[in-house]
Amino acid sequence: MQIIKNQTIDQMAKQIRQETAATDDAIVAAQVADMIKNVRENGDEALKTYSATFDGVTPATWRVSEAEIQAAMASVPQKVLAALRTAAENIRTFHQQEVAVGFEDTPREGIVRGVKVTPLSAVGIYVPGGTAAYPSSVLMNAIPAKIAGVPNIVMVTPPQKDGLNPTVLAAAKIAGVDQIFQVGGAQAIAALAYGTATIPAVDKITGPGNRYVAMAKKMVYGQVAIDMIAGPSEIGILADDSARPADIAADLLSQAEHDVNARVLLMTTSAALATAVNAAVAQQLETLPRADIARAAINDHGVIYLVNTIDEMFTLMNLVGPEHLEVQLTNPAQYLAKIQNAGSIFLGPYASEPLGDYFSGPNHILPTGGTARFSSPLGVWDFQKRLQYLQYTQSALAEDLPAVTQLARAEGLEAHARAVQSRFNSSVG
Amino acid sequence: MQIIKNQTIDQMAKQIRQETAATDDAIVAAQVADMIKNVRENGDEALKTYSATFDGVTPATWRVSEAEIQAAMASVPQKVLAALRTAAENIRTFHQQEVAVGFEDTPREGIVRGVKVTPLSAVGIYVPGGTAAYPSSVLMNAIPAKIAGVPNIVMVTPPQKDGLNPTVLAAAKIAGVDQIFQVGGAQAIAALAYGTATIPAVDKITGPGNRYVAMAKKMVYGQVAIDMIAGPSEIGILADDSARPADIAADLLSQAEHDVNARVLLMTTSAALATAVNAAVAQQLETLPRADIARAAINDHGVIYLVNTIDEMFTLMNLVGPEHLEVQLTNPAQYLAKIQNAGSIFLGPYASEPLGDYFSGPNHILPTGGTARFSSPLGVWDFQKRLQYLQYTQSALAEDLPAVTQLARAEGLEAHARAVQSRFNSSVG
């Protein structure tokens, strides 16, 4: 990886900001807009055409039957099922702490104000297919929705020539998904947003996908809610002399093996560590099954920033706002307060990032591309919404009448003033 | 208003769904995309051009000075200032109950997991100008951001030939806005999203605007967060024989006077009430200052649905998901559990909707166009975000090692398995 040193904070910040600037792809946009229109107009017929074209297979039935799910469960090794069940339980105990509750108060006699929290009625979760078919993503999407109380969780995933990944189906069963459909790509997003004869329309679509899926999510946003627009995976590691180069290299490679576009970033105060990490990366790449992918990501999107102080690290890393942030510094928990922008934080030498991907409970669907500035990890909060309410007695209203009519008239909205006044008119007609 | 009766629930539901289907405007989209590009490339120069073209005025300085704000405060009648301060206090006491807090747990010895809640670093609030310059919107946007702890609240509002509305500036001061800029329209949204030499880039943009502003917000979504895409204002009223026709008519008109595109909707079990409300609307329109606007909204977007049962009302109204929902039924609070989709709910004969617009505390920036299916009122939740964190000891990691590597290998991600394993290798290089 390129080592960047002897630069001012401003120079490095400028470079980082350029790397994280959001870009759109006009050709993808035009194609996806056309696909959405086609699905809205032609429903299942459009899905059939796109499935044949893009997936190379048209499933006999879109909906995956309970029998198919049971058969898949039976084919998954018991050890994997047990690990999935433990992971699901960890994800549950973590996310149960995220449930929001409403409130009600009486600021004065005769007035009741409140917020009621309810689950969304139906959500769609997108699960990529092929080599990126991750059972863990099924758990991470569906379990928070289930905890929120969503009564209808609809999963979509691209059809496969050899049938769906049985571990993905097992994860859906364990997580409590209600319906599974074999449909993927931008067409699946369109179907979930607008509904077809077969695929139910939902209120929110969550889960990562390729750039066609990401563009489709952006385009249907407003018709339905979406969780976020996912970009390439990212890891940022902050390390000092106390860190082990082999562990850092291994964690960088665990992100790099996802995707040739994955971003891997190390910031350190130690020139020796920077050199040692580069050597360890090269060595570990030699025996890695997905070395081609990881090497491309490391070469094209791997950078080591050599900085002067630990404070500089946090200043820079907050500009990046990485999806995953490892703090491999002495007494790491003391730095939590310095972190403003990151999806998920891994503190100390033993919190290796894959723990968060699979197992420990925190969500792995996280803001990318610097969107941690304003976005949160996927959570129960994505599947709950709020409704406000207000009740007054006539005498409470009488007290507030002068101020309310004052403000309404200051805004030139006489009908607003009269509506409140109407409650004190004797006429009932 | 047209009275619709003798229809099945399915017929009425179909009509309602068509009315609320989201639509985009291709011409507006092309124009706004061009404006955003221009602001990104040419910064303040682009703002100057658009301001001259669309606002008919180019302010000498974009930033509103503290002296100008103080002068504005001094020019606002004391009664209005007092009413604004009381409203601000009500909004504060309501929204303080919305603050989210994080959590931390230790599911097993050696493991710490948590969620940290932080405010966004900078937010932009859009305040429309001209006849739609609402001081109350300033309070509703800025106070939740302030309660969340956002350190930089930036307000933008279109320049006016006669200077900015002093009550709007007073409201900004009362609410604790940090910076005010005289820039509006789609160009203001672009400036807040990408920053110019004068206007700081922010992390989230909130507040309603016209369709150019709404389109610009949709287009910059991803670069920054946005609250929602606001459509025309809406009110839905559920009423039985116990309701007073004059009060219902007055409340319908208070929405109708906002905008010729406002949607006003009454659902009732009483044919007599439907007729009486229509008569009262006609009578009240005679003396209303904004009668032309209100009449157009009532004629074009006013509908009364005559239904058979109270249950039918809730089924239908949940399909609409109106921005404002009044429940003018006997013992209204009993129906709260039946309401799934609505922005803000007004219970009983005395909770006239303008109370919520100005004064009582609940927010008035609310989901429109049926988006209450998946959106919440603007709240403190819009200005806070979450970061997850995780810490392990080596012995805790040893216990989870088999399951984590199992799952990583089931997904074909060997580097993930090796990263966790690395912590138990003796090699440090």
Interface residues (C-beta under 8 A of the other chain):
Chain A: A22 K79 V80 A82 A83 L84 T86 A87 N90 T93 F94 Q97 E98 A100 F103 D105 P107 I111 V112 R113 V115 K116 T118 L120 S121 T131 A133 Y134 P135 S136 T167 D203 K204 K218 Y221 G222 Q223 V224 A225 I229 R244 P245 A246 D247 A250 D251 L253 S254 A256 E257 H258 A276 A279 A280 Q284 L288 P289 R290 A294 P332 A333 L336 I339 Q340 A342 G343 S344 I345 F346 L347 G348 P349 Y350 A351 S352 E353 P354 L355 G356 D357 Y358 F359 S360 G361 P362 N363 L366 T371 A372 R373 F374 S375 S376 P377 G379 W381 K385 R386 L387 Q388 Y389 L390 Q391 Y392 T393 Q394 A396 L397 D400 P402 A403 V404 Q406 L407 A408 A410 E411 G412 L413 E414 A415 H416 A417 R418 A419 V420 Q421 S422 R423 N425 S427 V428 G429
Chain B: A22 K79 V80 A82 A83 L84 T86 A87 N90 T93 F94 Q97 E98 A100 F103 D105 P107 I111 V112 R113 V115 K116 T118 L120 S121 T131 A133 Y134 P135 S136 T167 D203 K204 K218 Y221 G222 Q223 V224 A225 I229 R244 P245 A246 D247 A250 D251 L253 S254 A256 E257 H258 A276 A279 A280 Q284 L288 P289 R290 A294 P332 A333 L336 I339 Q340 A342 G343 S344 I345 F346 L347 G348 P349 Y350 A351 S352 E353 P354 L355 G356 D357 Y358 F359 S360 G361 P362 N363 T371 A372 R373 F374 S375 S376 P377 G379 W381 K385 R386 L387 Q388 Y389 L390 Q391 Y392 T393 Q394 A396 L397 D400 P402 A403 V404 Q406 L407 A408 A410 E411 G412 L413 E414 A415 H416 A417 R418 A419 V420 Q421 S422 R423 N425 S427 V428 G429
